[in-house]
Amino acid sequence: MPAFGSFALLVALALSGYNLLAGAVALRQLATGTRGAIAPERLAETARRAGIASFLAATCAAFALVWAAFTNDFSVAYIAEHANRALPGPYKFAALWSGQEGSLLLWAWLLSAYGFVLRVRHKVDVKLTAYASTILAAVQVFFLLLVNIAATPFSLVTGPIPPDGNGLNPLLQYPEMVIHPPMLYLGYVGFSVPFAFALGALMMRYPGEKWIHITRRWTMVTWLFLTIGIFLGAHWAYSVLGWGGYWGWDPVENASLMPWLTGTAFLHSVMMQEKRGMMKSWNVWLIFSTFMLSILGTLLTRSGLVSSVHAFAQSSIGNWFWVFLVITLAVCTFVYILNRDHLKTDHKLESLVSRESSFLFNNLVLLAACFTVLWGTLFPVLSEYVQGNRVTVSAPFYNRVAVPIGVFLLFLTGIGPLLAWRSTSTRSIRKNFVIPAIAALIVAIAVIPLGVHPWTILTTDHQGAFYSWVTFMMAAFVATAILAEFLRGARVIQRHTGRNLLSSVVQLTRRNTRRYGGYIVHFGVVVIFIGLAGSAFNQSIEKTLNYKQSMSIGPYRIECLDYSQDSNPNYDTEFALLNVYRDGRKVTQLAPELRFYTASQQPSTIVANHSTLAWDLYVIYAGKDASTGQPVIKAFLNPLVAWIWIGLIITVLGTGVALFPNLSAAVAAQRSRVTVPDEAVTAGRAGD
């Protein structure tokens, strides 16, 4: 099987190389009007088919590595390093991306899968797709060169074949790690497709905005995968690392956040190009930057450039990525300079109080956040290069800068729907802003008795509470503005069709899924911000507990019922059995663990968490006290954390709605058996 996998990778490289070269020659001939021995149309078709076949070859290689893991083929060095016989089946599958070589193979396979879909759907626009396919083939060649030369996943062990492997990293032996990395990679890799379309459209001076319409769903799906991947990673960190938090501004966490920020900016600003023909150069560079930041994130996890619990071992493979990034930047810059006159803006910004300006400010804030994260991530490297010593940037730096930026971004999320295109009248501002502003004021006052005090801004050590107060206030403003948008259009439909309000909201959403799906996404973001705001009020306590001893945190009393040990072929475990009481009544029983994995000889924490909508009771077994032999229990009370995961679900649902095709006004009227007036149709289409 190792020989089969190596051969499949070579075939995939050869096919992708042919796709690149034949596609480039065919496009050159079509552009210049010349013809070779093979007609350019025929040559382009063979290139397309070679790209499709490269997906089959890459699939065979990925299958070969997974097969080696499930059959315990420890003659393969990668399997010997990242799997063992006692490893459960799902984690043997996860071994595919647990190490550097396997994760790069996953990159190459997912890229070929995206390319497969693109090439199968080539009739959407044959010429533009041919350009995109050729550019995508160039990216495929790079990653296939890596797995064929620099990081080969099918290398054989030197010397005797070991009877068992070293086992999977304990941190990865958690159910979410079977889902989180593929989701993250689907996001990283997926941005290659809109990048290829944007670069191809610029190369061929593609007329109009059709390339944006073609790539819109690609970008949204990719953004959704990356969003899910980031939040699954946060939940994994919360559940496994045992430090009581979900986001520590780790360099690899930052690496996933940066392309998400620029990708989010792109999704917003392309609406200005579609609606008003504005920000064409801006949009091109946004998607170029998003792709390059995805590559940078991959570099950061593999080069040893930064220190992270998520990163792979230090490796010279980073040099390959630096070369690829430099080439990519050079190509993008050259093509842009050559064709920048094609990107002239059709219209100019007419008013600062308009939907265009809100999108522009939204973009600027997102890019400011991205620059902050990039600067903080690379600052240790830059400081070492300039001063000779590495200065680490920690969470307080990011929080001081990113938190105010995030709150302002939340505010922009609310005002955008309330503004009209081109210019918004003073009367319209008063009409649309009054109710959201009143809701914000009510919430701002209502949370003060709950301990959310705005005057903590005067105390440097407790400014988090002030930002939480502002966040709750802004969340009320945005949520009310979004609700008002739904109700405004739904009431028009209700008035003319006789439907109930809920049915009218559904019909309104179906008529303009992109707009109202976007509002649902924005509401999900509001819910996430509410969950994040709770972190300013976290509590923690640590205590050694013997039998029947207890400790209290918030409204809970935690009593140690028992502590013991257990073992299985994969790991040994120590755990405590804890009863949790509230107001004298038992509410749950928790069993936090400390595992020690046999194959890797590494420990891992398994957190016990009692989650409610108000807070999480988050409990860790921190081992035994060296002097008494009794268990050390650390407990956190983390308010509102559940709302982060609820917000993610709402965001996923909203993106799904936005991806769904519109229900035409004619069909909607037929279903209602009532002629829907232009006023109702406008309510469903306004702001598209």
Summary of the structure (lengths in Angstrom):
residues: 688
radius of gyration: 27.5
end to end distance: 52.9
largest distance: 87.3
contacts: 2395
relative contact order: 0.07
helix: 66%
strand: 11%
